[in-house]
Amino acid sequence: MKKLINDPLNVANELVEGLVDAYNGEAVYVGARSLVLKNIQDGKVALLVGGGSGHEPIYHGLVGRNLADGAACGDIFAAPPPDIVLEATQAVNRGKGVLYLYGNYAGDVMNFDIGSELADEEGIPVKTVLIWDDVASAPPTEKHKRRGIAGLVPVVKLAGAASQTATSLESLEATARKAVLQTRSVGVALAPGAIPATGKPTFDLEEDKIGLGMGIHGEQGVAELPMQTADDLTPMMLNLIFEDFEKDAEVAPLSAGDEIVFFVNSLGATTMMECLICLRKARQFLTERGLIIHDVIVGPLVTCQEMAGISFSITRLDKELKPLWDMPCQSFCYSKMAGSWGA
Amino acid sequence: MPKTALDAPQVISMLQEVCQAIIAAEPLLTDADRALGDGDHGLGMQRGMTAALEKLGALDPESTGIDKAFSTLGMAMMSTMGGASGALFGTLFRNGGKAIAGNSHFGTAELAELLKVGLEGVMSRGGAKPGDKTMIDALHPAAEKALEEAAAGSPFAEAINAVAAAGEAGRDASENLIATMGRAKTLGEKSLGKPDAGACSVAIILRTMAEFSAK
């Protein structure tokens, strides 16, 4: 795999430097490898995201206006070390504490936990909300085992909006938890990405197979399906999300009249053409079931290098979440104007 | 000639050899992790051990305690690796190092204490138990063996050789386990037949320590 890089072991640092350039002054490079908004209001409850690099434009690309205040950036596909989490925490804290909001991966949990212990020793209050939207990674009774995938984009969008007016760390935590609970995703992989430093593929998948439930880090999926058309695959994937809302005692089933944000994500190499063809089928499926699509996101936002694959995420809005969704936001990864497109 | 116990300069040299062995094993560790995880374990360990090599080289062998040598290794790994490996291997050597603070020599008793306390730290941080197909499946039998050897008062070079063998047996046995932790857990039964990458690293670390001690 040809990649335009320099020292393969310095990829993460250089990409975050480039990201700072893309922010054009809106965000700055802090400490060993954090990205932090230049202007964070005093007295604001801070929102910190983070995770391994190599999945751009997330996670660090979600630093922005009405989004995350900062990101702790790990090396390629690896959680940020505790020192980086602490530096980012210190940089975003404005006296009201910091909410950590990130995908549920063992490495991230351990390193952010050590980071929060270090922050606690310095008197900075920290709460943690894990994102676990991947319904294929564990049953609804074992959500603590689920991975966070593309659903982190709508979740961070909602939490970022909530953080603008949150009066306490606890209230922001509660809203973020609700956003996580109402967000479910399912993904498929068609071909692996390559680890930048080695050029080796992150997994092997036969040419005529699709990996169902494959993670954004290239973890192997739970089932291999024969290659099929967009119109056959799309309903199968959406059914898994519907079944999950159905089976999960903590949420109501998805039903007619529910307002949702629908997100079609490309893992990197899957083209916009393919995303749009899937979106067309998905809209038919969702509208037939009476769901109201309040807003749509389409694009390669949660990627894994040149991995080919797609995921669908559904976020159900309620009276609290809808106005948060409608707040404008701007970042490298995701920007929107006020309201929703089409509403 | 087999060593009876290591002084601080020898511990530093031993850990430098450990770093070099892991750096050299990068392709093997990458392949092991690629089969079950996302293939980043080898590079992470290489990054951590490269940083540790520099930090260990900067220590003054005459004024450094043996605990500081181990915790320097742990801090360097934790700060530069990230990922689960950084947190867990960092915890292993930081906590294990602290447990032998004040001891002037690294012998069988210190080896047992370091592995026992290090193992406890790893289990509490990562939440895994023996049998979950993680680094613990090499570390746990190694720590058990070290405690046995310490209780029996075995000479150091023999003891660490037995501990390394127990770690290797644990690594090999991890092939027959089903992953329940980390990124490999979604594989279920597909994880059978391959050793855990973290267990491979533990086995290499212990074997390198044993080889240094036998010289």
Chai-1 contact restraints between the chains, C-beta under 6 A:
chainA,res_idxA,chainB,res_idxB,connection_type,confidence,min_distance_angstrom,max_distance_angstrom,comment,restraint_id
A,G74,B,G82,contact,1.0,0.0,6.0,A-B,restraint_1
A,D75,B,G82,contact,1.0,0.0,6.0,A-B,restraint_2
A,F77,B,D38,contact,1.0,0.0,6.0,A-B,restraint_3
A,F77,B,D40,contact,1.0,0.0,6.0,A-B,restraint_4
A,A78,B,D40,contact,1.0,0.0,6.0,A-B,restraint_5
A,A78,B,G44,contact,1.0,0.0,6.0,A-B,restraint_6
A,A78,B,G82,contact,1.0,0.0,6.0,A-B,restraint_7
A,A78,B,G83,contact,1.0,0.0,6.0,A-B,restraint_8
A,A79,B,G82,contact,1.0,0.0,6.0,A-B,restraint_9
A,A79,B,G83,contact,1.0,0.0,6.0,A-B,restraint_10
A,P80,B,G82,contact,1.0,0.0,6.0,A-B,restraint_11
A,P81,B,S79,contact,1.0,0.0,6.0,A-B,restraint_12
A,P81,B,G82,contact,1.0,0.0,6.0,A-B,restraint_13
A,P81,B,G86,contact,1.0,0.0,6.0,A-B,restraint_14
A,D83,B,S79,contact,1.0,0.0,6.0,A-B,restraint_15
A,A106,B,A84,contact,1.0,0.0,6.0,A-B,restraint_16
A,A106,B,G182,contact,1.0,0.0,6.0,A-B,restraint_17
A,G107,B,G83,contact,1.0,0.0,6.0,A-B,restraint_18
A,G107,B,A84,contact,1.0,0.0,6.0,A-B,restraint_19
A,M110,B,A84,contact,1.0,0.0,6.0,A-B,restraint_20
A,M110,B,A87,contact,1.0,0.0,6.0,A-B,restraint_21
A,M110,B,R125,contact,1.0,0.0,6.0,A-B,restraint_22
A,N111,B,A87,contact,1.0,0.0,6.0,A-B,restraint_23
A,S137,B,T186,contact,1.0,0.0,6.0,A-B,restraint_24
A,I195,B,G39,contact,1.0,0.0,6.0,A-B,restraint_25
A,A197,B,L43,contact,1.0,0.0,6.0,A-B,restraint_26
A,T202,B,D38,contact,1.0,0.0,6.0,A-B,restraint_27
A,T202,B,G39,contact,1.0,0.0,6.0,A-B,restraint_28
A,H217,B,D38,contact,1.0,0.0,6.0,A-B,restraint_29
A,G218,B,D38,contact,1.0,0.0,6.0,A-B,restraint_30
A,E219,B,R183,contact,1.0,0.0,6.0,A-B,restraint_31
A,E219,B,T186,contact,1.0,0.0,6.0,A-B,restraint_32
A,Q220,B,L187,contact,1.0,0.0,6.0,A-B,restraint_33
A,V222,B,T186,contact,1.0,0.0,6.0,A-B,restraint_34
